[in-house]
Amino acid sequence: MTGVGHNDGMERAPRLGPVLDRFRRIRGVLVLALGAVAVALVPWTAYVSVTLPARHVTHHWDVVWTGFDVFEVSAIVATVFALRRHSPLLPVVAAVAGTALVTDAWFDVVTARPGRELGWSLLGLAGELPLAAICLWLALDAISAPAGPASAADPRPTERPGRSAAAQARPRTAGSEAPSGERTSR
């Protein structure tokens, strides 16, 4: 979707520049911190697996599932909009949607009671997991798409609407314009 007023999210990028620069400067520290958290989660997960009760009654169970489903639908809708608008946010929102779908499938199955409830949860996998695979493929495809001219099979815009790069690169010195001054007759 191109044309006047098209917003592909690029207007916000300059405001994020200083924040991203700070994160780039401390990337090594962030890698160490994330690594430490991953290492610390191994014994924590082992501890939780042997100490948590097998059964637990949860208040607001309906709110938890409804809230997660609203989040999941929002992520899928954001993916559709990002895909339609060729947004640079597509890899992020598609990855979030795919991850939410896989998470939903996991919890549907592991929290289902044996019998009919488990049957419905397993049937739900037939819809959730392929949709998750599509979303995750969209995310990976969006980050691995080659930069350059769009082919007929990949109609992504390669430049922002307005003057072409060739027109912007032309010298603006006196006498260098075309005789018509880039005007056309009707």
N, C-alpha and C positions, 0 to 999 in steps of 0.2 A: 504494500500500500504506500504509494508515493504521492506527493503533491504538496500544495501549500498547506501549512499548518500541521504537517506530519511530525509527530513527536516520537522519536525512537529512544528517548531516555538519555541522549548524549548531552543535553543541556545541564544535567546534574553532575556530570563528570568533573568539571573544574572544581567544584566545592569539595569533592572527595580527595582531590590531589594531595593536600597537606596531610590528611589522615593516612592515606595509603603510603605516602613517603615515610611517615613515622613508623608504620608497620614494617616497611622494607628495611629501614635502618636497624630495627631490632629483630629481624627475622631469625637470626641465630638463637636469640634468647627465647623466642616463641617456639621454635623447634624443640629446644631443650625442655621447656615447660610442658609442651604437649607430650613429649616422650616420657617425662616423669609421671604425668597423669596416667598415661597408658600402662606404665609399669606398676603404679600404685593400684590401679583398678584390678589387676590380676589377683592379688591376695584378698582384696575387698570382695570380689565376686565369689571367690571360694568360701569366704566367711559367710556371706549372705546365703549362699546355696545350702549351707548346713544349719544355719540358725533360723531362717524364716519359717514360719508355720506353713504347712501345705494348704491350709484353708484360712481365709481371712474375709470377714464381712466388711464391705466397704459402703459407707454412706455416700450418697450422691453418685452412684454408679451410672445412673441415667444421664446425669449432667456430664460426666467424664466422657462417655461414648458420644453423646450428642456434640459436645465441644470438639472432640477429635474429628468427627465426621464433618463438621463445619470447616475446620482447618483443612481437611483433606479436599473438600469441594473447592474451597478458596484457592488452594494450590493448583488444582487442575484447571480452574477457570483462569488463573494467572498464566498458566502455561499456554492455554489456548490464545489468550490475548498477546502474549509475548511472541508466540509463533506467528500469529496473524500480522503483527506489526513489525516483524523482523527485529525485535528488540535485542539489545546486547545482554539483557537480563535472562534470556531464554535458558542458558545452561543452568543458572541458579534455580529458577522457579521449576524447571522440569526435573531437576535433581531432587528438589524438595518434594514435589508431587510423587515421584517414583518411590522415594524413601517412605513417604507417608503411606502409600498404598501397600508396600511390603510390610511395614510396621502394623498396619491395620489387619492384614492377612494373618500375620503371626499371632497377634493377640486374639483375633477371632477364633483361631483354632485352639490355642493353648488355654483359653478361658472358657471354652464351650464344655457343657456337660455331655457325657456320653449319650449316644442315642440321636434323636432328631436334631437337637441343637448342634451337635458335632457334624452331622450330615449336612446341615445348611451351611455351616462354616466351611466345610470342605468344598461344597458346591461354589461358594463365594470365591474360592481360590481361582476358579476358572475365569472369573472376570477381573479380579484384582491383580493377579500376577502378570497376565499379558499386558494389561494397561500400565502396570509399573514398568515392565520391560520397554514399552513404547516410550514412556516418559524418560527413562534413563538413556535409551538410545538417542532421543532428541537432544538430551543434555550433552552426551558425548559427541554427537554429530555437529552440534553447534560450536563446540570448542575446537573441533578438528577440521572444520570447513576451511578450505584454502582461501586465502585472501586474494582477491583479483577479480577479473571480469566474471560476471555471472553467466552461466550457460543456460540453455533453454530448459534443462532439467532442474536447474537451481536458480530460480528467479529472484534471488536476494539482491537488494540494491547495493551498489558498490560505492555510491557517493551520495551525499546529502542533496536534496532538491535545490535548485538554483542554478547558478552558472556552472558550467563544466570546468574541470581542472585545466583543460586546454585554454579555455577563455580567460581564466584567471591568470595564467602564466604569460599571456601576451603582453608585450611591452606597451606602456601607455605614454610613449613620447610623442611629441608633435610630428605629424606626418606619417605615423606608423599605422594609422587606422585604415581600414578599407575605404575606398572612395565613397561608399554609401554610408559610412559611419556606423556600420553594423545595422543599418535600417533596412527593412524590407518594404516593398510596395504592396498595396492591397489589390 
